[in-house]
Amino acid sequence: MKTLLLVRHSKSDWPENMDDFERPLTEVGKINAPKMAEFLKLKNIDIDAFVTSPAVRAKETCELFSKVYGKNYAMQEKLYRPSEENFLSVIFDTDNNVSSLALFSHNNGISNFANSLADEIVNLPTSGVVAYEIDCDQWSDFEMANKKFLFFYSPKNFNQ
């Protein structure tokens, strides 16, 4: 069994004359990302590997998560403005020793991919996380494997 977590980047800013790729996190984003990571850790959700879009807002979100988990992360260009095929390519390239994989990316691509995996419909908000149990031993078998929705969390889970 494998676990896939899809994480939308945290709340980002869009200063004038700034390229989309360079957009940084807002102060709220810098608070929500580690809070979400702590929330997941408190729920005993293990994450073996972190892979992020290289866009600033996604990379900063992943860095905050990886600090909470005490793990390194990798960047993958395919997760910036991703298609379903981009997500599949990153998943297929994952080492089989990784049981639990977190991918950090952007809407609309990440929500579209999440909605292709199970019957539960999600629109990932910033800092939102959705997870699936994948019935396979090798990531290369991901596409044909049965997928079970496990959970969906957003900052609303801890900002009440």
C-alpha positions as a Markdown table, in Angstrom:
| # | Residue | x | y | z |
|---|---|---|---|---|
| 1 | Met | 0.0 | 0.0 | 0.0 |
| 2 | Lys | 1.1 | 3.6 | -0.8 |
| 3 | Thr | -0.3 | 6.9 | 0.4 |
| 4 | Leu | -0.5 | 10.0 | -1.8 |
| 5 | Leu | -1.0 | 13.4 | -0.4 |
| 6 | Leu | -1.8 | 16.4 | -2.6 |
| 7 | Val | -1.1 | 19.8 | -1.1 |
| 8 | Arg | -2.0 | 23.1 | -2.6 |
| 9 | His | 0.4 | 25.9 | -1.9 |
| 10 | Ser | -0.4 | 28.2 | 1.0 |
| 11 | Lys | -1.9 | 31.7 | 0.7 |
| 12 | Ser | 0.2 | 33.8 | -1.7 |
| 13 | Asp | 0.6 | 37.4 | -2.6 |
| 14 | Trp | 0.6 | 38.9 | -6.1 |
| 15 | Pro | 2.6 | 42.1 | -6.0 |
| 16 | Glu | 2.4 | 44.4 | -9.0 |
| 17 | Asn | 4.8 | 43.7 | -11.8 |
| 18 | Met | 5.6 | 40.2 | -10.4 |
| 19 | Asp | 5.7 | 37.1 | -12.5 |
| 20 | Asp | 3.4 | 34.3 | -11.4 |
| 21 | Phe | 6.3 | 32.0 | -10.8 |
| 22 | Glu | 7.9 | 34.4 | -8.3 |
| 23 | Arg | 4.8 | 35.0 | -6.1 |
| 24 | Pro | 5.7 | 34.7 | -2.4 |
| 25 | Leu | 3.6 | 33.5 | 0.5 |
| 26 | Thr | 1.6 | 36.1 | 2.5 |
| 27 | Glu | 2.0 | 36.3 | 6.3 |
| 28 | Val | -1.2 | 34.2 | 6.6 |
| 29 | Gly | 0.4 | 31.6 | 4.2 |
| 30 | Lys | 3.5 | 31.5 | 6.3 |
| 31 | Ile | 1.4 | 30.8 | 9.4 |
| 32 | Asn | -1.0 | 28.2 | 7.8 |
| 33 | Ala | 1.6 | 26.0 | 6.1 |
| 34 | Pro | 3.4 | 24.9 | 9.3 |
| 35 | Lys | 0.1 | 24.8 | 11.2 |
| 36 | Met | -1.3 | 22.3 | 8.6 |
| 37 | Ala | 1.9 | 20.3 | 8.8 |
| 38 | Glu | 1.7 | 20.2 | 12.6 |
| 39 | Phe | -2.0 | 19.3 | 12.3 |
| 40 | Leu | -1.1 | 16.3 | 10.1 |
| 41 | Lys | 1.7 | 15.2 | 12.4 |
| 42 | Leu | -0.7 | 15.4 | 15.4 |
| 43 | Lys | -3.0 | 13.0 | 13.4 |
| 44 | Asn | 0.0 | 10.6 | 13.0 |
| 45 | Ile | 0.1 | 11.1 | 9.3 |
| 46 | Asp | 3.6 | 10.0 | 8.1 |
| 47 | Ile | 5.2 | 11.5 | 5.0 |
| 48 | Asp | 8.3 | 9.9 | 3.6 |
| 49 | Ala | 8.9 | 12.2 | 0.6 |
| 50 | Phe | 8.1 | 15.8 | -0.3 |
| 51 | Val | 8.2 | 16.9 | -4.0 |
| 52 | Thr | 7.2 | 20.5 | -4.9 |
| 53 | Ser | 6.7 | 22.8 | -7.9 |
| 54 | Pro | 9.7 | 25.1 | -8.1 |
| 55 | Ala | 7.4 | 28.2 | -8.1 |
| 56 | Val | 8.2 | 30.3 | -5.0 |
| 57 | Arg | 4.8 | 29.9 | -3.2 |
| 58 | Ala | 4.8 | 26.1 | -3.6 |
| 59 | Lys | 8.5 | 25.8 | -2.7 |
| 60 | Glu | 8.0 | 28.0 | 0.4 |
| 61 | Thr | 5.0 | 25.9 | 1.5 |
| 62 | Cys | 6.9 | 22.6 | 1.0 |
| 63 | Glu | 9.9 | 24.0 | 2.9 |
| 64 | Leu | 7.6 | 24.8 | 5.9 |
| 65 | Phe | 6.1 | 21.3 | 5.8 |
| 66 | Ser | 9.5 | 19.6 | 5.5 |
| 67 | Lys | 10.9 | 21.6 | 8.5 |
| 68 | Val | 8.0 | 20.3 | 10.6 |
| 69 | Tyr | 8.7 | 16.7 | 9.5 |
| 70 | Gly | 12.4 | 17.1 | 9.6 |
| 71 | Lys | 12.9 | 15.9 | 6.0 |
| 72 | Asn | 14.4 | 17.1 | 2.8 |
| 73 | Tyr | 12.4 | 17.8 | -0.3 |
| 74 | Ala | 12.8 | 17.7 | -4.1 |
| 75 | Met | 11.7 | 20.1 | -6.8 |
| 76 | Gln | 10.0 | 19.0 | -10.0 |
| 77 | Glu | 9.3 | 21.4 | -12.8 |
| 78 | Lys | 6.3 | 19.2 | -13.9 |
| 79 | Leu | 4.4 | 20.3 | -10.8 |
| 80 | Tyr | 4.2 | 24.0 | -12.0 |
| 81 | Arg | 1.1 | 24.5 | -14.2 |
| 82 | Pro | 0.6 | 20.7 | -14.1 |
| 83 | Ser | -1.6 | 18.4 | -16.2 |
| 84 | Glu | -2.8 | 15.0 | -15.0 |
| 85 | Glu | 0.0 | 13.5 | -17.1 |
| 86 | Asn | 2.6 | 15.7 | -15.2 |
| 87 | Phe | 1.4 | 14.4 | -11.8 |
| 88 | Leu | 1.5 | 10.8 | -13.1 |
| 89 | Ser | 5.0 | 11.2 | -14.4 |
| 90 | Val | 6.2 | 12.5 | -11.0 |
| 91 | Ile | 4.4 | 9.6 | -9.2 |
| 92 | Phe | 5.8 | 7.0 | -11.6 |
| 93 | Asp | 9.4 | 8.3 | -11.0 |
| 94 | Thr | 9.0 | 8.0 | -7.2 |
| 95 | Asp | 11.3 | 5.4 | -5.5 |
| 96 | Asn | 9.4 | 2.4 | -4.4 |
| 97 | Asn | 10.9 | 2.7 | -0.9 |
| 98 | Val | 8.7 | 5.7 | -0.4 |
| 99 | Ser | 5.4 | 4.6 | 1.2 |
| 100 | Ser | 3.9 | 8.1 | 1.6 |
| 101 | Leu | 4.4 | 10.8 | -1.0 |
| 102 | Ala | 3.3 | 14.5 | -0.7 |
| 103 | Leu | 3.1 | 16.6 | -3.9 |
| 104 | Phe | 2.9 | 20.4 | -3.6 |
| 105 | Ser | 1.4 | 22.2 | -6.5 |
| 106 | His | -1.2 | 24.7 | -7.8 |
| 107 | Asn | -4.9 | 25.0 | -8.8 |
| 108 | Asn | -6.6 | 24.2 | -11.1 |
| 109 | Gly | -4.2 | 21.3 | -11.9 |
| 110 | Ile | -4.0 | 19.9 | -8.4 |
| 111 | Ser | -7.8 | 19.9 | -7.7 |
| 112 | Asn | -8.4 | 18.5 | -11.2 |
| 113 | Phe | -6.0 | 15.6 | -10.5 |
| 114 | Ala | -7.4 | 15.0 | -7.1 |
| 115 | Asn | -10.9 | 14.7 | -8.6 |
| 116 | Ser | -9.7 | 12.2 | -11.1 |
| 117 | Leu | -8.6 | 9.8 | -8.4 |
| 118 | Ala | -11.8 | 9.1 | -6.5 |
| 119 | Asp | -15.5 | 9.9 | -6.3 |
| 120 | Glu | -15.1 | 12.6 | -3.6 |
| 121 | Ile | -15.0 | 16.0 | -5.2 |
| 122 | Val | -12.5 | 18.5 | -3.7 |
| 123 | Asn | -11.6 | 22.0 | -4.6 |
| 124 | Leu | -8.3 | 22.4 | -2.7 |
| 125 | Pro | -8.1 | 25.8 | -0.9 |
| 126 | Thr | -4.7 | 27.3 | -0.2 |
| 127 | Ser | -2.9 | 25.0 | 2.4 |
| 128 | Gly | -5.5 | 22.3 | 1.6 |
| 129 | Val | -4.4 | 18.6 | 1.8 |
| 130 | Val | -6.2 | 15.6 | 0.3 |
| 131 | Ala | -4.9 | 12.0 | 0.7 |
| 132 | Tyr | -5.5 | 8.7 | -0.9 |
| 133 | Glu | -4.6 | 5.1 | -0.1 |
| 134 | Ile | -3.2 | 3.5 | -3.3 |
| 135 | Asp | -3.5 | -0.3 | -3.5 |
| 136 | Cys | 0.0 | -1.0 | -5.0 |
| 137 | Asp | 3.5 | -1.8 | -4.0 |
| 138 | Gln | 5.2 | 0.0 | -6.8 |
| 139 | Trp | 4.5 | 3.6 | -7.9 |
| 140 | Ser | 4.7 | 2.5 | -11.5 |
| 141 | Asp | 1.4 | 0.6 | -10.9 |
| 142 | Phe | -0.4 | 3.8 | -9.6 |
| 143 | Glu | -2.5 | 4.5 | -12.6 |
| 144 | Met | -4.3 | 1.1 | -12.6 |
| 145 | Ala | -4.4 | 0.6 | -8.8 |
| 146 | Asn | -7.5 | 1.1 | -6.7 |
| 147 | Lys | -7.5 | 4.4 | -4.9 |
| 148 | Lys | -9.4 | 5.1 | -1.7 |
| 149 | Phe | -10.1 | 8.6 | -0.4 |
| 150 | Leu | -8.6 | 9.0 | 3.1 |
| 151 | Phe | -9.1 | 12.6 | 4.1 |
| 152 | Phe | -9.4 | 16.2 | 3.2 |
| 153 | Tyr | -8.2 | 19.0 | 5.5 |
| 154 | Ser | -8.1 | 22.8 | 5.1 |
| 155 | Pro | -6.9 | 25.6 | 7.3 |
| 156 | Lys | -10.6 | 25.7 | 8.5 |
| 157 | Asn | -9.9 | 22.5 | 10.5 |
| 158 | Phe | -7.6 | 24.4 | 12.8 |
| 159 | Asn | -8.8 | 28.1 | 12.5 |
| 160 | Gln | -12.0 | 27.7 | 14.4 |
